[in-house]
Amino acid sequence: MVNIQITTRASLLLHAAGLISIYSLYGVLQEKIMKSSTYSPHKEHFTSSSLLIVFNRLFSTSSGLAILMHKTRQQPENGSFAQRLKPASPYFAYALVALCNFLSTSCQYQALRYVSYTTQSLAKTSKMVPVLIVGAVVWRKKYMIREWVAAGVILAGCATYLFAAPPMSHGSHPKTSSLSDHSALAGILGAAYLVGYLFFDGLVSTTQERVFGKNPSSSDPFGPESPVLDQMIWTNVFSASIAVAASVASTAVGDFWPNVKLLLTSPSLIWDVSVFSAASALGLIVLLNTIASFGALSSSLIMTVRQFLSILINAGIFGNFASVSLLGWTGVFWVASGIWIKINRNYDPPKQPRNTASSAAAAATSEGDEAKESLLLRTEHASIGNTLGEEVLAPPSPPVAYKQVVLQYLVPIAIPAVAALLLAPFVEGRSSISLESGTIS
C-alpha cells in the first residue's frame, strides 16, 4: 500500500512537472512569435494568427491520428482504423465548434500584439466574475460563498493591477501626445481582442454541449467509449480548414504573402512555430491523462501554478517586470489568491462525483494553453476528496466558522499584501538609487 502511494505521488509530480514545463514553454513562444522582431534582419513581425492556427491544428490532428492508430493496433477488437475514424456526429457540429474555436484563438493571439502576457492572463482569470453574475441573475443558479469571495478577490486583484501606476525609471520623460495616443489606441485594441477571446471561448463550451450533447464517462480519455479522439481529430480538421481559408482571404489586405515569405526565409521562426504547435498537442495529451489519473482538482491546482509561473517567466524574459509596480504585482498575486480560494474545497460539504467525459472532450477541441483553464473550471466540481488513489473516508464534522473565515479567506488575501509591505522598502530604495545615478550621469 505504501509503495503504491509513493508510486502514485511520484507519477503525479511527474505529470505536474510535465504540464508546467510544456505550458511555460508554450506561453513564452506564444508571446515571442506574436511580438518579436528578431526573425528578420528588416525587423519584420509575424502578424498572421491564421497561419499560426493552421500549424497548431495540423499538429493536433496528426497527434490525434497517431493516437488512434496506436489504440487500433493495441485494441483491434474495437474496430479498424477506418471504422474508428468515421465521424460520430454530423459535419456541421464539428464545423460550428471549430468556427468558435478559431475565432477565440485568433483573438487570443492578436491580443498579444497590443497587451502583455500578464494582462492577457489576468483577463482570462477574471471571466468567472461575469459567469457568476449572469448565472445568478439570469439563470437563478445558486453559488457558494467561497465562489463569490473568490470572484471579489480576483476582481480586486485585476483592478489593482490595471490602476496601479507604473514605476518611474531614471530616464523617464513625459510622453508626447502622439505616443500617448498610440498607447491608448493599442490598449483599446488589446481590450477589444480580449473581450472577443473571452466571448468566443465561452461560446466554444456551450456550443459543444449543444451540438454534441452529454457523453458517456470513460476512465481512458482515448478509449473507444470516449468522444475525445473523435472530436479532437474532426474539430481540428475543420478548424485548420477555416484557418487556411482565413489566411488566403487575408491576401486582400496584403497580410498573407509577407508572413509566408517570413516563414520560408526564417528557420528560427519555423522552429519556434513547430515547437509551439508540438507543445500544444503534447500538453493536451498530458493534461487529459492527468485528469483521468488524478482528477480535475489536482489538474486545476497544477494548471493554476503553471499559469502564474508563466506570468513570472514571461515578465522576466520580455522585460515586463520593470513596467509593473509593486502594487501591480500585488494585484497579480491577489488574483492567484482568488483562484486558490475558488479551488480550495476543504470546508465544502461532500459532493457526489459527476460525469467528466464531456469536459475531457472539450479539452480536445480547445487551444493548447489557457483554454484548458475553462475545461478545468468545468470539471473541478466533478472530482471529490482523494486524488491520490487512497480510500475515501467520511468527511469531518464542520469546522468552527471563524476558523474557516481566517484560513480559507483572510490568510490567502493577506499574504500578497504582507509580502508587498515587506518588499516595499527594498524596491523603493533600489528605485531611488537608480534615480540618483541617472541624475548624476
C-alpha positions in Angstrom: 0.0 0.0 0.0 2.8 2.4 0.9 4.7 1.6 -2.3 1.6 2.2 -4.3 1.1 5.6 -2.7 4.7 6.5 -3.3 4.5 5.5 -6.9 1.2 7.4 -7.3 2.7 10.6 -5.8 5.8 10.3 -8.0 3.6 9.9 -11.0 1.6 13.0 -10.0 4.8 15.0 -9.6 6.0 13.8 -13.0 2.7 14.9 -14.6 2.9 18.2 -12.8 6.4 18.8 -13.9 5.5 17.9 -17.5 2.4 20.2 -17.6 4.3 23.2 -16.0 7.3 22.8 -18.4 5.3 22.3 -21.5 2.8 25.1 -21.0 5.5 27.5 -19.7 7.4 26.9 -23.0 4.1 27.4 -24.8 3.5 30.7 -23.1 7.0 32.0 -23.9 6.8 31.0 -27.6 3.3 32.4 -27.9 4.4 35.9 -26.9 7.7 35.6 -28.7 6.1 34.7 -32.1 3.4 37.4 -31.9 5.7 40.2 -30.7 9.3 39.5 -31.7 11.0 41.4 -34.5 14.2 39.3 -34.5 13.1 36.8 -37.1 14.1 39.1 -39.9 17.1 41.5 -40.5 14.4 44.0 -41.5 12.7 43.9 -38.1 9.5 42.4 -39.6 6.8 41.0 -37.3 4.9 37.8 -37.8 1.3 39.0 -37.8 -0.8 36.2 -39.2 -2.7 34.4 -36.4 -4.5 32.3 -39.0 -1.2 30.7 -40.2 -0.2 30.0 -36.7 -3.6 28.3 -36.1 -3.0 26.2 -39.3 0.3 24.9 -37.9 -1.3 24.3 -34.5 -4.3 22.4 -35.8 -2.2 20.3 -38.2 0.0 19.1 -35.3 -3.1 18.4 -33.1 -4.8 16.5 -35.9 -1.6 14.5 -36.5 -1.3 13.7 -32.8 -4.9 12.5 -32.7 -4.5 10.3 -35.8 -1.3 8.8 -34.3 -3.0 8.0 -31.0 -6.0 6.5 -32.9 -3.7 4.3 -34.9 -1.8 3.2 -31.8 -5.1 2.4 -30.0 -6.4 0.5 -33.0 -3.3 -1.8 -33.1 -3.5 -2.2 -29.3 -7.2 -3.0 -29.3 -8.2 -4.4 -32.7 -11.4 -5.9 -31.2 -12.8 -2.3 -31.0 -12.8 -1.9 -34.8 -10.4 -1.0 -37.6 -8.7 2.4 -38.0 -11.2 3.4 -40.7 -14.2 2.4 -38.6 -13.0 4.4 -35.6 -12.0 7.4 -37.7 -15.6 7.7 -39.1 -17.2 10.8 -37.5 -19.7 10.2 -34.8 -21.6 13.4 -35.3 -22.8 15.5 -38.3 -20.1 17.6 -40.0 -21.9 20.8 -39.2 -21.4 20.1 -35.5 -17.6 19.9 -35.8 -17.6 23.0 -38.1 -19.7 25.1 -35.7 -17.4 24.3 -32.7 -14.3 24.8 -34.9 -15.5 28.2 -36.0 -16.0 29.4 -32.4 -12.6 27.9 -31.5 -10.9 29.6 -34.5 -12.4 33.0 -33.5 -11.4 32.5 -29.9 -7.8 31.6 -30.7 -7.4 34.3 -33.3 -8.5 37.0 -30.7 -6.1 35.4 -28.1 -3.1 35.6 -30.4 -3.9 39.1 -31.8 -4.4 40.5 -28.2 -0.7 39.7 -27.5 0.3 42.3 -30.1 -1.2 45.1 -28.0 -1.1 43.9 -24.4 1.3 42.0 -22.2 1.0 38.3 -21.4 0.3 39.3 -17.8 -2.6 41.4 -18.8 -4.0 38.7 -21.0 -3.7 36.1 -18.3 -5.4 38.2 -15.7 -8.2 39.0 -18.1 -8.8 35.3 -18.6 -8.9 34.5 -14.9 -11.5 37.3 -14.3 -14.0 35.8 -16.7 -15.5 33.8 -13.8 -17.0 37.1 -12.5 -19.5 37.7 -15.3 -20.2 34.0 -15.3 -21.3 34.1 -11.7 -23.3 37.3 -12.2 -25.1 36.0 -15.3 -25.7 32.6 -13.7 -27.2 34.1 -10.6 -29.2 36.9 -12.2 -30.4 35.3 -15.4 -30.4 31.5 -14.7 -31.1 31.8 -10.9 -28.2 29.5 -10.1 -27.0 29.0 -6.5 -23.3 29.6 -5.8 -21.3 29.0 -2.7 -20.0 31.9 -0.6 -16.5 30.7 -1.4 -17.1 31.3 -5.1 -18.4 34.8 -4.5 -15.4 35.7 -2.3 -13.1 34.3 -4.9 -14.7 36.4 -7.6 -14.4 39.5 -5.5 -10.7 38.9 -4.7 -10.0 38.2 -8.4 -11.8 41.4 -9.4 -10.0 43.4 -6.8 -6.7 42.0 -7.9 -7.4 42.8 -11.6 -8.4 46.4 -10.7 -5.3 46.8 -8.5 -3.1 45.7 -11.4 -4.8 47.8 -14.0 -4.9 51.0 -12.0 -1.5 50.7 -10.3 0.8 53.5 -11.6 3.9 52.1 -13.4 7.2 52.7 -11.7 9.2 55.7 -12.8 12.6 54.9 -14.4 15.6 57.2 -14.0 15.4 58.2 -17.7 11.7 58.7 -17.9 10.2 61.8 -19.5 6.6 62.8 -20.1 5.2 61.1 -23.1 4.4 63.1 -26.2 0.8 63.4 -27.3 1.4 61.1 -30.3 2.9 58.4 -28.1 0.1 58.7 -25.6 -2.5 58.4 -28.4 -0.7 55.4 -29.9 -0.6 53.8 -26.4 -4.3 54.5 -25.8 -5.2 53.0 -29.2 -3.2 49.9 -28.5 -4.9 49.5 -25.2 -8.3 49.8 -26.8 -7.5 47.3 -29.5 -6.0 44.9 -26.9 -9.0 45.1 -24.7 -11.3 44.5 -27.7 -9.4 41.4 -28.7 -9.5 40.1 -25.1 -13.3 40.7 -24.9 -13.6 38.8 -28.2 -11.4 36.0 -26.9 -13.4 35.6 -23.6 -16.7 35.7 -25.5 -15.8 33.1 -28.1 -14.0 30.9 -25.6 -17.2 30.7 -23.5 -19.1 30.0 -26.7 -16.9 27.0 -27.5 -18.0 25.0 -24.5 -21.7 25.9 -24.7 -21.8 25.2 -28.4 -20.1 21.9 -28.0 -22.5 20.8 -25.3 -25.4 21.9 -27.5 -24.3 20.1 -30.7 -22.5 17.0 -29.2 -24.7 16.6 -26.1 -23.7 14.6 -23.0 -21.1 11.9 -23.4 -20.6 8.6 -21.5 -17.8 8.6 -18.9 -14.6 6.6 -19.6 -11.5 6.0 -17.5 -9.4 6.1 -20.6 -9.7 9.6 -22.4 -8.6 8.0 -25.7 -10.6 4.8 -25.3 -13.4 3.6 -27.7 -16.2 4.8 -25.4 -14.7 8.3 -25.0 -15.5 11.1 -27.6 -12.1 12.8 -27.1 -10.3 11.4 -30.2 -13.3 11.8 -32.5 -13.8 15.5 -31.5 -10.0 16.1 -31.3 -9.5 14.9 -34.9 -12.5 16.2 -36.7 -12.9 19.6 -34.9 -9.2 20.3 -35.6 -9.6 19.3 -39.3 -12.4 21.8 -39.7 -10.5 24.4 -37.6 -7.5 24.0 -39.8 -9.7 24.4 -42.9 -11.2 27.6 -41.6 -7.7 28.9 -40.7 -6.5 28.2 -44.3 -9.5 30.0 -45.8 -8.9 33.0 -43.5 -5.2 33.0 -44.3 -5.9 33.0 -48.1 -8.6 35.7 -47.6 -6.0 37.9 -45.8 -4.3 38.4 -49.2 -6.9 41.1 -49.8 -5.3 43.3 -47.1 -1.7 42.2 -48.0 -1.2 40.2 -44.9 -0.7 36.7 -46.3 2.3 36.7 -48.6 4.6 38.7 -46.3 4.0 36.3 -43.5 4.5 33.3 -45.8 7.8 34.8 -47.0 8.9 35.4 -43.4 8.1 31.8 -42.6 10.1 30.5 -45.6 13.1 32.7 -45.1 13.4 32.4 -41.3 14.4 29.0 -39.9 14.2 30.3 -36.4 10.5 31.2 -36.9 9.7 27.8 -38.4 11.4 26.2 -35.5 9.5 28.3 -32.9 6.1 27.7 -34.6 6.8 24.0 -34.8 7.8 23.7 -31.2 4.9 25.9 -30.2 2.4 23.6 -32.0 4.0 20.5 -30.7 3.8 21.8 -27.1 0.1 22.5 -27.6 -0.6 18.9 -28.8 1.7 17.3 -26.2 0.3 19.4 -23.4 -3.2 18.4 -24.2 -2.3 14.7 -24.0 -0.6 15.1 -20.7 -3.5 17.2 -19.3 -6.1 14.6 -20.3 -4.1 11.8 -18.7 -3.6 13.9 -15.6 -7.4 14.5 -15.3 -8.1 10.8 -15.9 -5.5 9.6 -13.4 -5.7 12.2 -10.6 -8.9 14.1 -11.0 -9.8 17.6 -12.1 -9.0 19.2 -8.7 -5.3 18.2 -8.8 -5.1 19.2 -12.5 -6.7 22.5 -11.8 -4.2 23.2 -9.0 -1.3 22.3 -11.3 -2.6 24.5 -14.1 -3.1 27.4 -11.7 0.5 27.1 -10.5 1.6 26.8 -14.1 -0.3 29.9 -15.2 1.3 32.2 -12.6 4.8 30.7 -13.2 4.3 31.6 -16.8 3.4 35.1 -15.9 6.6 35.5 -14.0 8.7 33.7 -16.6 7.3 35.8 -19.5 7.7 39.0 -17.5 11.3 38.2 -16.8 12.1 37.2 -20.4 10.3 40.0 -22.1 11.2 42.8 -19.7 7.7 43.4 -18.2 8.9 43.3 -14.6 10.0 46.9 -14.8 6.8 48.1 -16.3 4.7 46.8 -13.4 4.8 48.5 -10.0 4.9 46.6 -6.7 1.3 47.4 -6.2 0.6 46.0 -9.6 2.3 42.7 -8.7 0.3 42.7 -5.5 -2.8 42.7 -7.7 -1.4 39.8 -9.7 -1.0 37.7 -6.6 -4.4 38.7 -5.3 -5.7 37.1 -8.4 -3.7 34.0 -7.6 -5.2 34.1 -4.1 -8.7 34.3 -5.5 -8.2 31.3 -7.7 -6.8 29.4 -4.7 -9.9 30.3 -2.7 -12.1 29.0 -5.5 -10.4 25.6 -5.8 -9.9 25.1 -2.1 -12.8 22.9 -1.1 -11.5 21.8 2.3 -14.5 23.3 4.1 -17.2 22.4 1.5 -19.9 19.8 2.2 -19.2 16.4 0.5 -20.4 16.1 -3.1 -21.2 13.2 -5.3 -19.0 12.6 -8.3 -20.2 13.7 -11.7 -19.6 12.8 -15.3 -16.4 14.3 -16.6 -16.2 12.9 -20.1 -17.9 15.9 -21.7 -15.3 18.2 -20.2 -12.4 16.0 -21.2 -13.8 16.1 -24.8 -13.9 19.9 -24.5 -10.2 20.0 -24.0 -9.6 18.2 -27.3 -11.2 21.0 -29.2 -9.7 23.9 -27.3 -6.5 25.8 -27.8 -3.4 24.2 -26.1 -2.9 26.7 -23.4 -5.3 28.9 -21.4 -8.5 27.5 -22.9 -7.7 24.4 -20.8 -8.4 26.5 -17.7 -12.0 26.7 -18.7 -12.0 22.9 -19.0 -10.7 22.6 -15.5 -13.2 25.1 -14.1 -15.9 23.0 -15.6 -14.5 19.6 -14.3 -13.1 20.5 -10.9 -16.6 20.2 -9.4 -16.6 16.6 -10.6 -13.7 15.3 -8.6 -14.1 14.6 -4.9 -11.7 14.3 -2.0 -8.9 11.9 -2.7 -6.9 12.5 -5.8 -4.1 10.1 -5.0 -6.0 6.8 -5.2 -6.5 6.4 -1.4 -9.7 5.2 0.2 -12.2 8.0 0.6 -13.1 8.5 4.2 -16.1 10.0 5.8 -16.0 13.9 5.8 -15.0 15.5 9.1 -17.5 17.5 11.1 -18.0 21.1 10.0 -15.2 23.4 11.4 -15.8 26.4 13.5 -16.9 29.4 11.4 -14.2 31.8 12.4 -11.5 29.2 11.6 -12.9 28.8 8.1 -13.0 32.6 7.6 -9.4 33.0 8.7 -7.8 30.0 6.9 -9.9 30.0 3.8 -10.3 33.7 3.1 -8.2 36.1 5.2 -4.9 34.3 5.0 -4.8 34.0 1.2 -5.9 37.6 0.9 -3.3 38.9 3.5 -0.3 37.0 2.1 0.2 39.2 -1.0 -0.4 42.4 0.9 2.1 41.5 3.7 4.7 40.5 1.1 4.3 43.8 -0.6 4.7 45.7 2.6 7.9 43.8 3.4 9.3 44.3 -0.1 8.3 47.9 -0.5 11.4 49.4 1.3 13.8 47.4 -0.8 12.1 48.2 -4.1 11.7 51.9 -3.3 15.4 52.0 -2.1 16.6 50.4 -5.4 14.4 52.8 -7.4 15.8 55.9 -5.6 19.4 54.7 -6.2 18.6 54.2 -9.9 17.1 57.7 -10.0 20.1 59.3 -8.3 22.6 57.5 -10.6 20.6 58.6 -13.6 20.6 62.2 -12.3 24.4 62.2 -11.7 25.1 60.8 -15.1 
